Amino acid sequence: MDLRNSIQKRRSIRTYQSKPIPQEVLEEIIDAARFAPTARAVEPWEFVIVRKPERLTEIAHHAVNGKFIAEAAACIAVFCKDTKYYLEDGCAAVENMLLAATSLGVGTCWVAGDKKDYCSDISALLLAPHECKLVALISCGYPQSPKEFRSIKRRAVADILHWEEFERSTP
């Protein structure tokens, strides 16, 4: 799948086949993350891939809006060292991973991390160093149906693009 196609077809997938994701596919997804933009070339990111069902269930128990993680083939916990731009850098890495996964036929869902009540519990569960902050959890799995990678209607470019400044609407 080419980049534009991956961008247009990426969706939050929450139901998965009970099929494992090969290690090399997960590593390719992480490889895409390391090419994300990073402020001051700090590269503060660290990634933990969880595949054991009992660990996925524990993570799902803590992540209030991520109960479906328990049924995923894997979960990628995205941590960043507590730098000035850790959140921006971490989110850029997450987006690269989501697009790479889509291009590889792997469905994902970005579950919030930063500032959630469960961050400390998941950090402790995964033995994260104290200087690292949980930025996101990404559930990964092969979608139940390939139709889940479908294009959806979005606002037209003309409706969201402004040149030089916002146009003033007339009252």
PyRosetta script that sets phi, psi and omega in degrees:
from pyrosetta import init, pose_from_sequence

init()
pose = pose_from_sequence("MDLRNSIQKRRSIRTYQSKPIPQEVLEEIIDAARFAPTARAVEPWEFVIVRKPERLTEIAHHAVNGKFIAEAAACIAVFCKDTKYYLEDGCAAVENMLLAATSLGVGTCWVAGDKKDYCSDISALLLAPHECKLVALISCGYPQSPKEFRSIKRRAVADILHWEEFERSTP")
pose.set_psi(1, 131.6)
pose.set_omega(1, 178.8)
pose.set_phi(2, -78.1)
pose.set_psi(2, 169.8)
pose.set_omega(2, -173.5)
pose.set_phi(3, -59.3)
pose.set_psi(3, -49.3)
pose.set_omega(3, -178.4)
pose.set_phi(4, -59.9)
pose.set_psi(4, -41.9)
pose.set_omega(4, 178.6)
pose.set_phi(5, -62.9)
pose.set_psi(5, -42.5)
pose.set_omega(5, 178.3)
pose.set_phi(6, -62.2)
pose.set_psi(6, -42.3)
pose.set_omega(6, 179.0)
pose.set_phi(7, -61.5)
pose.set_psi(7, -45.0)
pose.set_omega(7, -176.7)
pose.set_phi(8, -72.6)
pose.set_psi(8, -27.1)
pose.set_omega(8, -175.7)
pose.set_phi(9, -99.7)
pose.set_psi(9, -8.9)
pose.set_omega(9, -179.3)
pose.set_phi(10, -63.9)
pose.set_psi(10, 129.9)
pose.set_omega(10, -179.9)
pose.set_phi(11, -138.1)
pose.set_psi(11, 161.8)
pose.set_omega(11, 171.3)
pose.set_phi(12, -81.7)
pose.set_psi(12, 111.6)
pose.set_omega(12, -177.8)
pose.set_phi(13, -104.2)
pose.set_psi(13, 126.6)
pose.set_omega(13, -176.0)
pose.set_phi(14, -120.2)
pose.set_psi(14, -2.7)
pose.set_omega(14, 176.5)
pose.set_phi(15, -125.5)
pose.set_psi(15, 133.1)
pose.set_omega(15, -170.8)
pose.set_phi(16, -129.7)
pose.set_psi(16, 155.9)
pose.set_omega(16, 169.9)
pose.set_phi(17, -72.8)
pose.set_psi(17, 154.9)
pose.set_omega(17, 175.6)
pose.set_phi(18, -88.0)
pose.set_psi(18, 68.9)
pose.set_omega(18, -176.1)
pose.set_phi(19, -133.8)
pose.set_psi(19, 126.7)
pose.set_omega(19, -179.2)
pose.set_phi(20, -69.2)
pose.set_psi(20, 154.2)
pose.set_omega(20, 175.3)
pose.set_phi(21, -98.4)
pose.set_psi(21, 125.7)
pose.set_omega(21, 179.8)
pose.set_phi(22, -58.7)
pose.set_psi(22, 146.8)
pose.set_omega(22, -179.4)
pose.set_phi(23, -54.9)
pose.set_psi(23, -41.0)
pose.set_omega(23, -177.8)
pose.set_phi(24, -66.2)
pose.set_psi(24, -29.0)
pose.set_omega(24, 176.5)
pose.set_phi(25, -70.3)
pose.set_psi(25, -44.5)
pose.set_omega(25, 177.6)
pose.set_phi(26, -62.7)
pose.set_psi(26, -39.0)
pose.set_omega(26, 178.2)
pose.set_phi(27, -66.4)
pose.set_psi(27, -35.0)
pose.set_omega(27, 177.3)
pose.set_phi(28, -66.0)
pose.set_psi(28, -36.8)
pose.set_omega(28, 176.6)
pose.set_phi(29, -64.1)
pose.set_psi(29, -44.2)
pose.set_omega(29, 177.5)
pose.set_phi(30, -65.3)
pose.set_psi(30, -37.8)
pose.set_omega(30, 179.3)
pose.set_phi(31, -58.1)
pose.set_psi(31, -38.6)
pose.set_omega(31, 178.3)
pose.set_phi(32, -63.5)
pose.set_psi(32, -34.1)
pose.set_omega(32, -178.8)
pose.set_phi(33, -63.5)
pose.set_psi(33, -37.9)
pose.set_omega(33, -174.4)
pose.set_phi(34, -71.4)
pose.set_psi(34, -9.9)
pose.set_omega(34, 176.5)
pose.set_phi(35, -96.8)
pose.set_psi(35, 8.3)
pose.set_omega(35, 177.8)
pose.set_phi(36, -68.5)
pose.set_psi(36, 155.4)
pose.set_omega(36, 174.3)
pose.set_phi(37, -63.2)
pose.set_psi(37, 147.2)
pose.set_omega(37, 179.9)
pose.set_phi(38, -143.5)
pose.set_psi(38, 125.9)
pose.set_omega(38, -179.2)
pose.set_phi(39, -61.4)
pose.set_psi(39, 132.4)
pose.set_omega(39, 176.8)
pose.set_phi(40, 59.2)
pose.set_psi(40, 20.0)
pose.set_omega(40, 179.9)
pose.set_phi(41, 54.0)
pose.set_psi(41, 35.7)
pose.set_omega(41, -176.9)
pose.set_phi(42, -77.0)
pose.set_psi(42, -34.8)
pose.set_omega(42, -176.1)
pose.set_phi(43, 48.2)
pose.set_psi(43, 64.7)
pose.set_omega(43, -173.6)
pose.set_phi(44, -79.7)
pose.set_psi(44, -1.2)
pose.set_omega(44, -170.3)
pose.set_phi(45, -77.9)
pose.set_psi(45, 150.0)
pose.set_omega(45, 173.1)
pose.set_phi(46, -142.4)
pose.set_psi(46, 145.0)
pose.set_omega(46, -175.4)
pose.set_phi(47, -129.2)
pose.set_psi(47, 136.3)
pose.set_omega(47, 175.1)
pose.set_phi(48, -120.3)
pose.set_psi(48, 120.3)
pose.set_omega(48, 176.3)
pose.set_phi(49, -97.1)
pose.set_psi(49, 123.6)
pose.set_omega(49, 179.3)
pose.set_phi(50, -110.1)
pose.set_psi(50, 127.9)
pose.set_omega(50, 179.4)
pose.set_phi(51, -125.7)
pose.set_psi(51, -17.2)
pose.set_omega(51, -178.4)
pose.set_phi(52, -69.7)
pose.set_psi(52, 127.2)
pose.set_omega(52, -176.8)
pose.set_phi(53, -53.9)
pose.set_psi(53, -40.5)
pose.set_omega(53, -179.3)
pose.set_phi(54, -65.9)
pose.set_psi(54, -33.4)
pose.set_omega(54, 177.3)
pose.set_phi(55, -72.5)
pose.set_psi(55, -40.2)
pose.set_omega(55, 177.1)
pose.set_phi(56, -60.0)
pose.set_psi(56, -40.7)
pose.set_omega(56, 178.3)
pose.set_phi(57, -64.3)
pose.set_psi(57, -40.6)
pose.set_omega(57, 178.2)
pose.set_phi(58, -63.1)
pose.set_psi(58, -44.5)
pose.set_omega(58, 179.2)
pose.set_phi(59, -61.9)
pose.set_psi(59, -45.7)
pose.set_omega(59, 179.8)
pose.set_phi(60, -60.5)
pose.set_psi(60, -35.8)
pose.set_omega(60, 178.3)
pose.set_phi(61, -61.6)
pose.set_psi(61, -39.5)
pose.set_omega(61, -178.8)
pose.set_phi(62, -80.0)
pose.set_psi(62, -38.9)
pose.set_omega(62, -175.0)
pose.set_phi(63, -81.6)
pose.set_psi(63, 98.2)
pose.set_omega(63, -174.1)
pose.set_phi(64, -51.3)
pose.set_psi(64, -44.2)
pose.set_omega(64, -178.3)
pose.set_phi(65, -96.4)
pose.set_psi(65, 15.4)
pose.set_omega(65, -178.1)
pose.set_phi(66, -128.1)
pose.set_psi(66, 36.1)
pose.set_omega(66, -178.9)
pose.set_phi(67, -58.1)
pose.set_psi(67, -29.0)
pose.set_omega(67, -179.3)
pose.set_phi(68, -68.8)
pose.set_psi(68, -12.5)
pose.set_omega(68, 177.2)
pose.set_phi(69, -58.1)
pose.set_psi(69, -30.9)
pose.set_omega(69, -179.9)
pose.set_phi(70, -60.6)
pose.set_psi(70, -26.7)
pose.set_omega(70, -177.9)
pose.set_phi(71, -99.2)
pose.set_psi(71, -1.0)
pose.set_omega(71, -178.8)
pose.set_phi(72, -76.7)
pose.set_psi(72, 159.7)
pose.set_omega(72, 175.4)
pose.set_phi(73, -76.2)
pose.set_psi(73, -28.3)
pose.set_omega(73, -179.0)
pose.set_phi(74, -158.5)
pose.set_psi(74, 162.2)
pose.set_omega(74, 172.7)
pose.set_phi(75, -136.2)
pose.set_psi(75, 130.9)
pose.set_omega(75, 176.0)
pose.set_phi(76, -103.3)
pose.set_psi(76, 117.8)
pose.set_omega(76, 174.6)
pose.set_phi(77, -91.9)
pose.set_psi(77, 123.8)
pose.set_omega(77, -178.0)
pose.set_phi(78, -103.4)
pose.set_psi(78, 117.0)
pose.set_omega(78, 178.1)
pose.set_phi(79, -114.4)
pose.set_psi(79, 152.1)
pose.set_omega(79, 172.4)
pose.set_phi(80, -135.7)
pose.set_psi(80, 143.0)
pose.set_omega(80, 172.3)
pose.set_phi(81, -62.6)
pose.set_psi(81, 146.7)
pose.set_omega(81, -174.5)
pose.set_phi(82, -74.1)
pose.set_psi(82, 77.1)
pose.set_omega(82, 178.0)
pose.set_phi(83, -103.5)
pose.set_psi(83, 173.6)
pose.set_omega(83, -177.7)
pose.set_phi(84, -57.1)
pose.set_psi(84, -39.8)
pose.set_omega(84, -176.0)
pose.set_phi(85, -115.1)
pose.set_psi(85, 33.8)
pose.set_omega(85, -176.5)
pose.set_phi(86, -58.6)
pose.set_psi(86, -39.6)
pose.set_omega(86, -175.9)
pose.set_phi(87, -69.4)
pose.set_psi(87, -44.5)
pose.set_omega(87, 178.2)
pose.set_phi(88, -62.3)
pose.set_psi(88, -46.6)
pose.set_omega(88, -180.0)
pose.set_phi(89, -62.7)
pose.set_psi(89, -44.6)
pose.set_omega(89, -179.8)
pose.set_phi(90, -64.2)
pose.set_psi(90, -41.5)
pose.set_omega(90, -180.0)
pose.set_phi(91, -67.9)
pose.set_psi(91, -35.9)
pose.set_omega(91, 176.2)
pose.set_phi(92, -63.3)
pose.set_psi(92, -41.3)
pose.set_omega(92, 177.8)
pose.set_phi(93, -64.0)
pose.set_psi(93, -40.4)
pose.set_omega(93, 179.1)
pose.set_phi(94, -61.3)
pose.set_psi(94, -46.1)
pose.set_omega(94, -178.9)
pose.set_phi(95, -61.5)
pose.set_psi(95, -41.1)
pose.set_omega(95, 176.4)
pose.set_phi(96, -59.1)
pose.set_psi(96, -41.7)
pose.set_omega(96, -179.9)
pose.set_phi(97, -65.5)
pose.set_psi(97, -41.8)
pose.set_omega(97, -179.9)
pose.set_phi(98, -60.9)
pose.set_psi(98, -42.7)
pose.set_omega(98, -179.7)
pose.set_phi(99, -70.2)
pose.set_psi(99, -40.9)
pose.set_omega(99, 177.6)
pose.set_phi(100, -62.1)
pose.set_psi(100, -44.3)
pose.set_omega(100, 179.6)
pose.set_phi(101, -60.1)
pose.set_psi(101, -45.1)
pose.set_omega(101, 179.1)
pose.set_phi(102, -58.5)
pose.set_psi(102, -43.9)
pose.set_omega(102, -178.7)
pose.set_phi(103, -64.7)
pose.set_psi(103, -23.6)
pose.set_omega(103, 179.3)
pose.set_phi(104, -95.0)
pose.set_psi(104, 4.4)
pose.set_omega(104, 179.1)
pose.set_phi(105, 80.9)
pose.set_psi(105, 13.5)
pose.set_omega(105, 179.6)
pose.set_phi(106, -98.9)
pose.set_psi(106, 127.6)
pose.set_omega(106, 177.1)
pose.set_phi(107, -83.3)
pose.set_psi(107, 146.0)
pose.set_omega(107, -179.1)
pose.set_phi(108, -138.9)
pose.set_psi(108, 161.8)
pose.set_omega(108, 169.5)
pose.set_phi(109, -143.3)
pose.set_psi(109, 127.5)
pose.set_omega(109, -179.9)
pose.set_phi(110, -84.1)
pose.set_psi(110, 113.8)
pose.set_omega(110, 177.9)
pose.set_phi(111, -105.0)
pose.set_psi(111, 128.8)
pose.set_omega(111, -176.1)
pose.set_phi(112, -57.1)
pose.set_psi(112, 148.4)
pose.set_omega(112, 176.8)
pose.set_phi(113, -126.7)
pose.set_psi(113, -72.4)
pose.set_omega(113, -172.6)
pose.set_phi(114, -42.7)
pose.set_psi(114, 127.7)
pose.set_omega(114, 176.3)
pose.set_phi(115, 73.5)
pose.set_psi(115, 4.6)
pose.set_omega(115, 176.4)
pose.set_phi(116, -80.9)
pose.set_psi(116, 151.1)
pose.set_omega(116, -178.9)
pose.set_phi(117, -59.6)
pose.set_psi(117, -29.8)
pose.set_omega(117, -175.4)
pose.set_phi(118, -83.7)
pose.set_psi(118, -3.3)
pose.set_omega(118, -176.5)
pose.set_phi(119, -55.4)
pose.set_psi(119, -46.1)
pose.set_omega(119, -177.3)
pose.set_phi(120, -66.6)
pose.set_psi(120, -36.7)
pose.set_omega(120, 178.8)
pose.set_phi(121, -64.5)
pose.set_psi(121, -45.1)
pose.set_omega(121, -179.5)
pose.set_phi(122, -70.1)
pose.set_psi(122, -38.5)
pose.set_omega(122, 176.5)
pose.set_phi(123, -59.6)
pose.set_psi(123, -43.7)
pose.set_omega(123, 178.4)
pose.set_phi(124, -66.0)
pose.set_psi(124, -43.6)
pose.set_omega(124, 179.7)
pose.set_phi(125, -57.6)
pose.set_psi(125, -38.8)
pose.set_omega(125, -176.5)
pose.set_phi(126, -96.7)
pose.set_psi(126, 8.8)
pose.set_omega(126, 176.6)
pose.set_phi(127, 57.2)
pose.set_psi(127, 38.9)
pose.set_omega(127, 180.0)
pose.set_phi(128, -70.2)
pose.set_psi(128, 141.3)
pose.set_omega(128, 175.8)
pose.set_phi(129, -61.9)
pose.set_psi(129, 152.2)
pose.set_omega(129, -176.6)
pose.set_phi(130, -61.1)
pose.set_psi(130, -28.0)
pose.set_omega(130, -178.2)
pose.set_phi(131, -80.0)
pose.set_psi(131, 0.5)
pose.set_omega(131, -179.8)
pose.set_phi(132, -104.3)
pose.set_psi(132, 140.5)
pose.set_omega(132, 178.3)
pose.set_phi(133, -112.9)
pose.set_psi(133, 139.5)
pose.set_omega(133, 176.3)
pose.set_phi(134, -75.3)
pose.set_psi(134, 117.9)
pose.set_omega(134, -179.6)
pose.set_phi(135, -93.1)
pose.set_psi(135, -40.7)
pose.set_omega(135, -176.1)
pose.set_phi(136, -163.0)
pose.set_psi(136, 159.0)
pose.set_omega(136, 168.4)
pose.set_phi(137, -117.4)
pose.set_psi(137, 135.0)
pose.set_omega(137, 178.8)
pose.set_phi(138, -121.9)
pose.set_psi(138, 111.7)
pose.set_omega(138, 174.6)
pose.set_phi(139, -76.7)
pose.set_psi(139, 144.1)
pose.set_omega(139, -177.3)
pose.set_phi(140, -136.0)
pose.set_psi(140, 139.1)
pose.set_omega(140, 175.6)
pose.set_phi(141, -178.8)
pose.set_psi(141, 165.6)
pose.set_omega(141, 175.8)
pose.set_phi(142, -79.1)
pose.set_psi(142, 127.1)
pose.set_omega(142, -177.0)
pose.set_phi(143, -58.3)
pose.set_psi(143, 148.1)
pose.set_omega(143, 175.5)
pose.set_phi(144, -56.0)
pose.set_psi(144, -37.8)
pose.set_omega(144, -178.5)
pose.set_phi(145, -134.4)
pose.set_psi(145, 135.3)
pose.set_omega(145, 176.8)
pose.set_phi(146, -63.4)
pose.set_psi(146, -17.7)
pose.set_omega(146, 178.6)
pose.set_phi(147, -66.2)
pose.set_psi(147, -15.5)
pose.set_omega(147, 179.5)
pose.set_phi(148, -66.5)
pose.set_psi(148, -22.2)
pose.set_omega(148, 175.4)
pose.set_phi(149, -90.5)
pose.set_psi(149, 65.1)
pose.set_omega(149, -178.7)
pose.set_phi(150, -114.8)
pose.set_psi(150, 151.0)
pose.set_omega(150, 176.1)
pose.set_phi(151, -71.7)
pose.set_psi(151, 143.8)
pose.set_omega(151, 176.3)
pose.set_phi(152, -123.1)
pose.set_psi(152, 161.6)
pose.set_omega(152, -179.3)
pose.set_phi(153, -72.9)
pose.set_psi(153, 133.1)
pose.set_omega(153, 175.7)
pose.set_phi(154, -126.0)
pose.set_psi(154, 163.3)
pose.set_omega(154, 175.5)
pose.set_phi(155, -57.9)
pose.set_psi(155, 143.7)
pose.set_omega(155, -179.6)
pose.set_phi(156, -68.3)
pose.set_psi(156, 150.9)
pose.set_omega(156, 178.2)
pose.set_phi(157, -55.1)
pose.set_psi(157, -42.4)
pose.set_omega(157, -179.2)
pose.set_phi(158, -60.2)
pose.set_psi(158, -24.8)
pose.set_omega(158, -179.6)
pose.set_phi(159, -83.6)
pose.set_psi(159, -15.9)
pose.set_omega(159, -175.9)
pose.set_phi(160, -119.8)
pose.set_psi(160, -9.6)
pose.set_omega(160, -175.7)
pose.set_phi(161, -96.6)
pose.set_psi(161, 133.5)
pose.set_omega(161, 176.9)
pose.set_phi(162, -128.5)
pose.set_psi(162, 135.5)
pose.set_omega(162, 179.2)
pose.set_phi(163, -101.1)
pose.set_psi(163, 125.4)
pose.set_omega(163, 176.0)
pose.set_phi(164, 73.1)
pose.set_psi(164, -41.3)
pose.set_omega(164, 178.4)
pose.set_phi(165, -164.7)
pose.set_psi(165, 167.8)
pose.set_omega(165, 174.2)
pose.set_phi(166, -67.6)
pose.set_psi(166, 137.4)
pose.set_omega(166, 175.4)
pose.set_phi(167, -74.5)
pose.set_psi(167, 146.1)
pose.set_omega(167, 178.2)
pose.set_phi(168, -88.9)
pose.set_psi(168, 130.2)
pose.set_omega(168, 177.6)
pose.set_phi(169, -84.4)
pose.set_psi(169, 148.0)
pose.set_omega(169, -179.8)
pose.set_phi(170, -85.7)
pose.set_psi(170, 138.9)
pose.set_omega(170, -178.6)
pose.set_phi(171, -71.9)
pose.dump_pdb("model.pdb")
